[in-house]
């Protein structure tokens, strides 16, 4: 743990002893009032949480490479005191900070996560909450491959039960997250790219908009806000000369552009999103994921995701990312 984290722990313990000395109940939320005196306008805090094995360490390492000051496994009860120290006038060191919080903070404090974040945001600090998830079979496979121990497998608790317990403990954070990323079908390299594009390089005031193509035969991305099915469109797969190509290749682009229904689909999606994306922004939504699916995720969905991302990069004041899940 860094020197900064140790200083924070010391301050927390001093405050705890002071409260005990005057006979007050020492709960973590009782020392949160009046913690934030002044906050730099350009300072940013990212909370990284999620299931063990879903990629939290990868996310924190990526943010560290992007010049974030990162602390992992900070007890939630120490977060407010940590932020107080971080934002104090005599500690003007870090503009961007990321903190990892896991299930070991305990159910009582984890259930108070929304109120803690609201109070920190009320001080003027820009806070984003990132939650990483994955399906249970994938997590079991990852733990088997790495041979690492799950943090909640104690007293003989089986791994699968520990995963379900962890999901339950983190439910308050998951429901309050600004951005959820399901890493079930995401490689380490893809996750790093997503963190860089959607989190670390996002402008503070702008919406982070992701267009991703996928194939229905590989499953629908569970972290989608909108899902559009374009399997009704003409399929280049049935053209032998186009079968091995993708929606990024000129031959496939020309084929799809030649069909009226493809252009109508693009226009319908464009009009719909132009109408409703500003509504998301007006509700202070920071992240929006739009998934477009065809059968294999190779031709039609790729083509439309490419066109929509290109259009909205110029049409909106938003940070636009593009991902083709099946094109690895």
Secondary structure, DSSP 8 states (H G I E B T S, - for coil): --HHHHHHHHHHHHHHHHHHHTT----GGGG-TT--S---TT-EEEEEEE-TTSSHHHHHHHHHHTT-EEE-S--GGGHHHHHHHHTSTT----SEEEEE--GGG-HHHHHTHHHHHHHHHHTT-EEEEEEEE--HHHHHHHHHHH----TT--TT--HHHHHHHHHHHTHHHHHH-SEEEE-TT--HHHHHHHHIIIIITS-TTSEEEEEEEEEGGG---TT-SEEEE-TTS--GGGSTTTTT--TTSHHHHHHHHT-HHHHHHHHHHHHHHHHHHHHHHHTT--EEEEEEEESSSSSHHHHHHHHHHHHHHHHSSEEEEEEETT--
